[in-house]
Amino acid sequence: MNIATIPPSLRTVERLHCNGSRLLLALALSLLVLPQGCKKHDDAAEAAKPAVAVQAEHPETGAITEQIEADATLAPVAQAAIQAKITAPIKALLVQRGSHVAAGQLVATLEDQDLAAATLDNQGTFTAAKASYTAATESAIPEDETRARLDLQQAKATLDLDKSITAARQQLFAQGAIPGRDVDTAKAAQLQAQAAYEIASQHYEAMKKAGHAAAIDSARGNLQSAQGKLLGAQAELSYTRLRSPIRGVVTDRPLFVGETAAAGTAVVTVMDTSSLIAKIHLAQAQVQQLALGAKATLTIVGVDGPVPATVSLISPALDPGSTTVEVWLKVDNAKGRLMPGTAAHATIQGRTVQHALLIPTEAVQRSTEGAGKVVMVVDADGTAKRRSVTVGIANNESTQILDGLKPGDTVITSGGYGLDEGTKVTIEAAGAKKDEDDKSGEKP
């Protein structure tokens, strides 16, 4: 068909159709080319992104000592609340708060007139009982024994005499010189003498065995009873004189002269502050590594520098309430600069591990996926990688790594917090960042 013969309206439609086809083709080609162009743009942006400056180092091998920390309160090594054992008015107070006292020193006295009188009365009773015992053992009992022996001898003599009389009369009666009545009279007298002899013999034997011992026991019992009452009275009298059982400093004296001290009430409190005790409670696993004499330090508010201490006691049993073990740290306080009741933070040197793999403690981070620990390491391509690790002993400076690292790894020690895995990093010298910060902080 000749284009000249085509009507103008049809030629216009044909041109629009061709132009639309070209537009659709161009759009399709642009969609195919666009992802490759975006990818090249992202790679370029990533390559242009600056690397993050961090500090890093290799793990070291060395010794590390476990540091066990706990809070404590200082207490005196010895304390005595001197109480009144009887109820009586206070007669005199011989010390003030802050007074230094020696063991056995008199610190207060109570009224004692009634007790002194009772003691004197019991002293008299004891003296009388002692005299009775002496008389019984040295006079009365020997006299009774002698009398019983003489009575026995006299009865024996009478019996022998009556026997001879009876024998003589029987002989005379046989000769017909005397009547039989005289013989019977002699026999009756002999029987009476025999009975008297047996009674005297029994009395003498009883005196030697039971009577003598019973009399002595009775006298001894009376003496001991009187002595016990005297000792009781003397003890009550001694309760009016209050003495310190320990050496130390008077920390409390709540009563005054003239006030009545009730039995069981503390009149004076004395503390031995030459040494103090810091009592702490630790887990059983921690205590198993401790030993008596282990070194420790205390941090106390108001005291410059750490205060040295030593482990003086490890409880042999668990506390039933907390299932922890009580440990005492002994602190020398000869100069008196520390006060009982002061709060302290204790640090004990525990077990030491030699040849441990160590990294700075600041390099260890808490895992966001669980309760484990992670560190950031620099990979061979210069990017940061997250590495899970198992830690052992840790202190403020170093942490022992049990698993997850090798000596040749490069561990990020500063600048690793919040760093995304795969981030490009550069390693700078340890003091470079500090110098840069110092310069940025200088005034123009």
CORRA-V711548 format. One record per residue. RES is the residue in one small letter. PSI is psi as a letter, one per 40 degrees, with the letter a starting at -180 (none if undefined). BURIAL is + if it has 24 or more other ideal C-beta (glycine too) atoms within 12 Angstrom, else -. D_LAST is the distance of its C-alpha to the last C-alpha in Angstrom with 2 decimals. Layout:
((RES,PSI,BURIAL,D_LAST) (RES,PSI,BURIAL,D_LAST))
This chain:
((m,h,-,86.63) (n,h,-,85.76) (i,d,-,82.40) (a,d,-,84.05) (t,e,-,86.38) (i,h,-,83.54) (p,i,-,82.93) (p,d,-,79.56) (s,d,-,78.68) (l,d,-,79.09) (r,d,-,77.02) (t,d,-,74.07) (v,d,-,74.25) (e,d,-,74.30) (r,d,-,71.18) (l,d,-,69.29) (h,d,-,70.44) (c,d,-,69.19) (n,d,-,65.83) (g,d,-,65.39) (s,d,-,66.24) (r,d,-,63.67) (l,d,-,61.01) (l,d,-,61.87) (l,d,-,61.80) (a,d,-,58.37) (l,d,-,57.06) (a,d,-,58.52) (l,d,-,57.00) (s,d,-,53.55) (l,d,-,53.85) (l,d,-,54.76) (v,d,-,51.87) (l,d,-,49.18) (p,d,-,48.71) (q,d,-,48.25) (g,d,-,45.66) (c,d,-,43.73) (k,d,-,43.96) (k,d,-,42.55) (h,d,-,39.71) (d,d,-,38.94) (d,d,-,39.12) (a,d,-,36.73) (a,d,-,34.28) (e,d,-,34.70) (a,d,-,34.20) (a,e,-,31.04) (k,h,-,29.66) (p,i,-,26.95) (a,i,-,28.07) (v,h,+,26.67) (a,h,+,25.10) (v,i,+,27.02) (q,h,+,27.99) (a,i,+,31.71) (e,i,+,34.34) (h,i,-,38.11) (p,i,+,40.26) (e,i,+,41.35) (t,h,-,44.76) (g,a,-,45.09) (a,i,-,46.40) (i,h,+,45.22) (t,h,+,46.50) (e,h,+,47.00) (q,h,+,45.33) (i,h,+,47.36) (e,i,+,45.60) (a,i,+,47.24) (d,i,-,47.05) (a,i,+,49.64) (t,h,+,50.88) (l,h,+,52.02) (a,i,+,55.74) (p,i,+,58.03) (v,d,+,60.03) (a,i,+,63.16) (q,i,+,64.01) (a,h,+,67.28) (a,h,+,68.17) (i,h,+,71.27) (q,i,+,73.63) (a,h,+,76.87) (k,e,+,79.80) (i,i,+,82.11) (t,h,-,81.72) (a,i,+,82.00) (p,i,+,80.37) (i,h,+,77.77) (k,d,+,79.39) (a,i,-,76.45) (l,h,+,72.82) (l,e,-,71.99) (v,i,+,68.24) (q,i,-,65.09) (r,h,-,61.89) (g,e,-,59.90) (s,h,+,63.07) (h,h,-,63.42) (v,i,+,66.83) (a,i,-,68.84) (a,h,-,70.91) (g,e,-,74.26) (q,h,+,73.17) (l,h,-,74.88) (v,d,+,72.41) (a,i,+,74.74) (t,i,+,78.45) (l,i,+,80.44) (e,h,+,83.73) (d,e,+,86.61) (q,d,-,89.94) (d,d,-,91.59) (l,d,+,90.46) (a,d,-,91.68) (a,d,-,95.09) (a,d,-,95.30) (t,d,+,94.46) (l,d,-,97.22) (d,d,-,99.73) (n,d,+,98.94) (q,d,-,99.20) (g,d,-,102.78) (t,d,+,103.69) (f,d,+,102.35) (t,d,-,104.34) (a,d,-,107.54) (a,d,+,106.98) (k,d,-,106.44) (a,d,-,109.70) (s,d,+,111.57) (y,d,+,110.27) (t,d,-,111.38) (a,d,-,114.84) (a,d,+,115.22) (t,d,-,114.32) (e,e,-,116.04) (s,c,-,119.07) (a,d,-,120.12) (i,d,+,119.80) (p,d,-,121.65) (e,d,-,124.38) (d,d,-,124.93) (e,d,+,125.08) (t,d,-,127.68) (r,d,-,129.79) (a,d,+,129.78) (r,d,-,130.84) (l,d,-,133.69) (d,d,+,134.88) (l,d,+,135.04) (q,d,-,137.04) (q,d,-,139.46) (a,d,+,140.00) (k,d,-,140.68) (a,d,-,143.27) (t,d,+,145.00) (l,d,+,145.14) (d,d,-,146.67) (l,d,-,149.26) (d,d,+,150.29) (k,d,-,150.62) (s,d,-,153.01) (i,d,+,155.05) (t,d,+,155.41) (a,d,-,156.52) (a,d,-,159.12) (r,d,+,160.59) (q,d,-,160.88) (q,d,-,162.86) (l,d,-,165.14) (f,d,-,165.60) (a,d,-,166.71) (q,e,-,169.30) (g,e,-,170.46) (a,d,-,169.49) (i,i,-,167.18) (p,i,-,167.00) (g,d,-,164.41) (r,d,-,162.73) (d,d,-,161.33) (v,d,+,159.79) (d,d,-,158.05) (t,d,-,156.68) (a,d,+,155.23) (k,d,-,153.56) (a,d,-,151.95) (a,d,-,150.54) (q,d,+,149.17) (l,d,-,147.36) (q,d,-,145.73) (a,d,+,144.61) (q,d,-,143.20) (a,d,-,141.13) (a,d,+,139.83) (y,d,+,138.85) (e,d,-,136.88) (i,d,-,134.99) (a,d,+,134.10) (s,d,-,133.00) (q,d,-,130.70) (h,d,+,129.21) (y,d,+,128.53) (e,d,-,126.86) (a,d,-,124.73) (m,d,+,123.75) (k,d,-,122.62) (k,c,-,120.63) (a,d,-,119.25) (g,d,-,120.10) (h,d,+,118.37) (a,d,-,115.11) (a,d,-,115.01) (a,d,+,115.47) (i,d,+,112.70) (d,d,-,110.34) (s,d,-,111.11) (a,d,+,110.41) (r,d,-,107.21) (g,d,-,106.01) (n,d,+,106.50) (l,d,+,104.60) (q,d,-,101.64) (s,d,-,101.48) (a,d,+,101.39) (q,d,-,98.75) (g,d,-,96.52) (k,d,+,96.74) (l,d,+,95.86) (l,d,-,92.81) (g,d,-,91.64) (a,d,+,92.02) (q,d,+,90.19) (a,d,-,87.33) (e,d,+,86.96) (l,d,+,87.03) (s,d,-,84.28) (y,e,+,82.08) (t,e,+,81.77) (r,h,+,79.74) (l,h,+,76.33) (r,i,+,74.69) (s,h,+,71.35) (p,e,-,71.87) (i,i,+,68.53) (r,h,+,66.31) (g,a,+,63.16) (v,h,+,61.58) (v,h,+,63.03) (t,e,+,60.62) (d,i,+,62.90) (r,g,+,65.98) (p,d,-,66.66) (l,i,+,70.15) (f,i,-,71.55) (v,h,-,74.82) (g,d,-,77.70) (e,i,-,76.22) (t,h,-,78.23) (a,h,+,76.66) (a,i,-,77.93) (a,h,-,78.83) (g,e,-,75.83) (t,h,+,73.29) (a,h,+,70.56) (v,d,+,70.98) (v,h,+,68.34) (t,h,+,65.61) (v,h,+,64.56) (m,h,+,61.74) (d,h,+,61.25) (t,e,+,57.47) (s,d,+,57.55) (s,i,+,56.52) (l,i,+,54.99) (i,h,+,55.35) (a,h,+,52.72) (k,h,+,54.73) (i,i,+,53.17) (h,h,+,54.69) (l,i,+,54.00) (a,i,-,55.32) (q,d,-,58.39) (a,d,-,56.73) (q,d,+,54.06) (v,d,+,56.67) (q,d,-,58.81) (q,e,+,56.26) (l,i,+,56.12) (a,i,-,58.37) (l,h,-,59.16) (g,e,-,56.94) (a,i,+,53.92) (k,i,+,50.61) (a,i,+,48.33) (t,i,+,45.43) (l,h,+,44.82) (t,h,+,41.58) (i,h,+,42.37) (v,h,-,40.26) (g,e,-,39.88) (v,h,-,40.75) (d,h,-,38.17) (g,i,-,38.45) (p,i,-,41.15) (v,h,+,44.77) (p,i,+,47.24) (a,i,+,50.35) (t,i,+,53.24) (v,h,+,55.37) (s,e,+,58.61) (l,h,-,60.40) (i,h,+,60.51) (s,h,+,62.83) (p,e,-,65.73) (a,i,-,65.90) (l,i,-,63.66) (d,h,-,62.90) (p,d,-,65.25) (g,d,-,62.89) (s,e,-,59.64) (t,f,-,61.10) (t,i,-,58.52) (v,h,+,59.19) (e,h,+,58.48) (v,h,+,56.82) (w,h,+,56.53) (l,h,+,53.81) (k,h,+,54.89) (v,h,+,52.38) (d,h,-,53.28) (n,f,+,52.85) (a,d,-,54.74) (k,e,-,52.18) (g,f,-,52.34) (r,e,-,48.61) (l,i,+,49.15) (m,h,+,51.13) (p,i,+,53.42) (g,e,-,52.22) (t,h,+,48.54) (a,i,-,46.80) (a,i,+,45.47) (h,h,+,44.05) (a,i,+,46.07) (t,h,+,45.20) (i,h,+,48.22) (q,h,+,48.26) (g,a,+,50.61) (r,i,+,52.01) (t,h,-,50.37) (v,h,+,50.55) (q,i,-,50.46) (h,f,-,49.37) (a,i,+,47.56) (l,h,+,45.28) (l,i,+,41.86) (i,i,+,38.55) (p,i,+,35.52) (t,d,+,36.31) (e,e,+,33.08) (a,e,+,34.47) (v,h,+,37.52) (q,i,+,37.50) (r,h,-,40.18) (s,h,-,42.27) (t,e,-,42.22) (e,e,-,45.87) (g,a,-,47.36) (a,e,-,47.06) (g,a,-,46.27) (k,i,+,43.12) (v,i,+,41.22) (v,i,+,38.61) (m,h,+,36.66) (v,i,+,37.53) (v,h,+,36.46) (d,i,-,39.50) (a,d,-,40.67) (d,e,-,39.34) (g,e,-,35.76) (t,i,+,35.99) (a,h,+,35.75) (k,i,+,39.16) (r,h,+,40.22) (r,h,+,42.70) (s,h,+,44.91) (v,i,+,45.40) (t,h,-,47.64) (v,i,+,45.98) (g,b,+,47.72) (i,h,+,46.34) (a,i,+,42.75) (n,a,+,40.54) (n,d,-,36.88) (e,d,-,35.99) (s,i,+,38.60) (t,h,+,41.13) (q,h,+,44.46) (i,h,+,45.31) (l,d,-,49.04) (d,i,-,49.21) (g,e,+,47.08) (l,i,+,45.08) (k,i,-,45.98) (p,d,-,44.39) (g,e,-,43.31) (d,i,+,41.35) (t,h,+,37.58) (v,h,+,36.32) (i,h,+,32.94) (t,d,+,31.53) (s,h,+,28.13) (g,e,+,27.26) (g,e,+,30.92) (y,h,-,31.12) (g,e,-,31.73) (l,h,+,32.03) (d,i,-,34.91) (e,h,-,37.62) (g,e,-,37.56) (t,h,+,33.79) (k,h,+,32.61) (v,i,+,30.43) (t,i,-,28.80) (i,h,+,28.76) (e,i,-,25.66) (a,i,-,25.61) (a,d,-,25.62) (g,e,-,22.30) (a,d,-,20.40) (k,d,-,19.50) (k,d,-,18.37) (d,d,-,16.09) (e,d,-,14.66) (d,d,-,14.23) (d,d,-,12.61) (k,d,-,9.98) (s,d,-,9.50) (g,e,-,9.25) (e,i,-,6.47) (k,i,-,3.81) (p,none,-,0.00))
